[in-house]
Amino acid sequence: MIPMNQYKSARTEADHIAGLMRAALIRAGLSEEDASRVRGLVTGNGRAYVEVGVLRVAAANTLLEALPLAGATHTNSGDAPTLRAKSF
């Protein structure tokens, strides 16, 4: 069991990031209902996570269109986009 102050700190962080993600999803065109599926959670060992949840296909497509895929190229409509590798 984790100390309560550790839980509260992790929960605050997870909820804050989840709120920022919900706001960004709404700005990207998702409905509030779809964005509400994003929530913060804390595991039993005190790790903070943001759960994205299940999205309707239309909402997932909207999210995909809003993501900046810099350098993505389509070679065939049936192929998945590929990203150019950056040299180190």
Rosetta silent file (secondary structure, phi, psi, omega in degrees, C-alpha in Angstrom):
SEQUENCE: MIPMNQYKSARTEADHIAGLMRAALIRAGLSEEDASRVRGLVTGNGRAYVEVGVLRVAAANTLLEALPLAGATHTNSGDAPTLRAKSF
SCORE:     score description
SCORE:     0.000 S_00000001
   1 L     0.000  138.665 -179.054    0.000    0.000    0.000 S_00000001
   2 L   -93.149  154.664  176.607    1.284    3.443   -0.875 S_00000001
   3 L   -63.989  147.342 -176.743    1.182    6.454    1.442 S_00000001
   4 H   -59.286  -39.224 -179.153   -1.869    8.687    0.974 S_00000001
   5 H   -66.441  -33.015  176.293    0.206   11.759    0.099 S_00000001
   6 H   -68.228  -42.181  177.626    1.944    9.811   -2.698 S_00000001
   7 H   -60.710  -48.571 -178.092   -1.437    8.650   -4.007 S_00000001
   8 H   -61.735  -40.852  178.750   -2.867   12.180   -3.931 S_00000001
   9 H   -63.295  -46.213  179.252    0.176   13.604   -5.707 S_00000001
  10 H   -64.855  -39.393 -179.606    0.031   10.951   -8.437 S_00000001
  11 H   -66.055  -41.514  178.274   -3.734   11.405   -8.785 S_00000001
  12 H   -61.310  -44.340  179.426   -3.393   15.173   -9.110 S_00000001
  13 H   -63.478  -46.930 -178.832   -0.759   14.744  -11.834 S_00000001
  14 H   -63.367  -43.625  179.688   -2.798   12.149  -13.740 S_00000001
  15 H   -65.741  -37.982  179.479   -6.007   14.201  -13.542 S_00000001
  16 H   -64.009  -48.857 -179.376   -4.195   17.364  -14.658 S_00000001
  17 H   -65.241  -39.688  178.022   -2.663   15.706  -17.722 S_00000001
  18 H   -62.079  -40.140  177.371   -5.956   13.969  -18.548 S_00000001
  19 H   -63.326  -41.252  176.736   -7.715   17.345  -18.406 S_00000001
  20 H   -63.788  -40.210  178.276   -5.169   18.868  -20.767 S_00000001
  21 H   -66.109  -41.463  177.972   -5.619   15.937  -23.140 S_00000001
  22 H   -60.380  -44.340  179.311   -9.420   16.251  -23.041 S_00000001
  23 H   -62.438  -41.797  179.281   -9.180   19.962  -23.870 S_00000001
  24 H   -65.383  -38.883  178.997   -6.779   19.235  -26.761 S_00000001
  25 H   -65.698  -39.424  177.938   -9.077   16.526  -28.124 S_00000001
  26 H   -65.553  -42.470  176.864  -12.042   18.883  -28.048 S_00000001
  27 H   -63.003  -29.832  179.700   -9.988   21.551  -29.868 S_00000001
  28 L   -78.227   -8.321  175.975   -9.065   18.880  -32.432 S_00000001
  29 L   113.715    0.722  176.720  -12.760   18.295  -33.153 S_00000001
  30 L   -77.865  151.844  177.964  -13.797   15.419  -30.877 S_00000001
  31 L   -74.048  161.173  176.812  -17.057   15.736  -29.006 S_00000001
  32 H   -61.234  -34.524  178.591  -17.085   16.238  -25.252 S_00000001
  33 H   -62.001  -44.907  178.926  -18.587   12.768  -24.937 S_00000001
  34 H   -68.151  -42.247 -179.417  -15.636   11.207  -26.767 S_00000001
  35 H   -66.023  -27.430 -178.612  -13.093   13.332  -24.911 S_00000001
  36 L   -67.606  -10.701  177.990  -14.635   12.350  -21.575 S_00000001
  37 L   -75.288  -10.739  177.122  -13.269    8.841  -22.085 S_00000001
  38 L   -87.168  125.311 -179.076   -9.814   10.199  -21.193 S_00000001
  39 E  -149.359  153.300  177.216   -9.230    9.977  -17.455 S_00000001
  40 E   -84.155  150.245  174.859   -6.434    9.871  -14.938 S_00000001
  41 E  -150.303  159.702  179.572   -5.797    6.841  -12.787 S_00000001
  42 E  -128.992  131.423  179.476   -3.292    5.641  -10.209 S_00000001
  43 L   -80.378  171.910 -179.250   -2.177    2.047   -9.818 S_00000001
  44 L   -62.785  -23.623  178.371   -1.747    0.260   -6.520 S_00000001
  45 L   -95.263    7.539  173.886    1.982    0.955   -6.538 S_00000001
  46 L    92.833    8.585  178.111    1.462    4.701   -7.028 S_00000001
  47 L   -80.683  135.051  178.324    2.126    5.082  -10.748 S_00000001
  48 E   -90.754  135.478  178.556    0.119    7.785  -12.505 S_00000001
  49 E  -134.914  159.625  169.477   -1.449    6.941  -15.872 S_00000001
  50 E  -118.869  119.807  179.583   -3.816    8.538  -18.345 S_00000001
  51 E   -93.629  126.723 -178.844   -6.317    6.109  -19.789 S_00000001
  52 L   -85.131  -30.365  177.616   -7.549    7.030  -23.256 S_00000001
  53 L    79.618 -166.660 -176.718  -10.401    4.525  -23.311 S_00000001
  54 L   -99.359  132.676  178.541  -12.363    3.347  -26.320 S_00000001
  55 L  -112.713  145.627  171.241  -13.145    5.749  -29.148 S_00000001
  56 L   -63.864  155.297 -177.762  -15.785    5.457  -31.835 S_00000001
  57 H   -58.543  -42.012  179.960  -14.256    4.969  -35.286 S_00000001
  58 H   -62.562  -40.873  178.649  -15.313    8.469  -36.378 S_00000001
  59 H   -67.866  -39.804  177.901  -13.679   10.007  -33.292 S_00000001
  60 H   -64.245  -37.650  177.568  -10.516    7.974  -33.812 S_00000001
  61 H   -65.614  -41.802  176.497  -10.395    9.157  -37.429 S_00000001
  62 H   -60.710  -44.162  178.379  -10.782   12.789  -36.294 S_00000001
  63 H   -62.930  -44.214  179.441   -7.965   12.293  -33.805 S_00000001
  64 H   -60.120  -42.542  179.411   -5.770   10.679  -36.447 S_00000001
  65 H   -66.073  -28.138 -178.136   -6.329   13.596  -38.828 S_00000001
  66 H   -82.570  -19.062 -178.996   -5.382   16.063  -36.069 S_00000001
  67 L   -74.259  133.006  178.617   -2.072   14.359  -35.229 S_00000001
  68 L   -79.110  106.760  178.584    0.916   15.936  -36.935 S_00000001
  69 L  -100.805   66.488 -179.018    2.551   13.130  -38.877 S_00000001
  70 L   -59.145  128.686  178.146    5.464   15.191  -40.185 S_00000001
  71 L    86.268    2.558  179.200    7.296   13.279  -42.828 S_00000001
  72 E   -73.955  139.085  178.660    4.549   10.689  -43.341 S_00000001
  73 E  -130.364  141.274  173.463    4.248    9.443  -46.891 S_00000001
  74 L  -107.512  125.941  177.123    1.577    7.350  -48.566 S_00000001
  75 L  -100.285  -26.386 -178.964    2.764    5.193  -51.421 S_00000001
  76 L  -151.919  141.374 -176.911   -0.504    3.311  -51.936 S_00000001
  77 L   -61.423  -20.894  178.248   -3.935    3.918  -50.465 S_00000001
  78 L   -87.159  -11.933 -178.337   -3.868    0.384  -49.036 S_00000001
  79 L   -89.747  151.596  173.173   -0.519    0.868  -47.315 S_00000001
  80 L   -74.890  151.652  177.120   -0.008    2.319  -43.880 S_00000001
  81 L   -64.393  147.762  177.036    1.900    5.613  -43.767 S_00000001
  82 E  -116.775  146.537  178.403    5.620    5.340  -43.283 S_00000001
  83 E  -106.272  135.346  177.149    7.828    7.783  -41.420 S_00000001
  84 L   -68.338  139.335  178.310   11.253    8.678  -42.671 S_00000001
  85 L   -78.867  141.133  176.297   13.991    7.692  -40.250 S_00000001
  86 L   -93.001  140.272  177.830   16.120   10.500  -38.870 S_00000001
  87 L   -80.723  150.195 -178.339   19.864   10.045  -38.857 S_00000001
  88 L  -100.581    0.000    0.000   21.664   10.317  -35.537 S_00000001
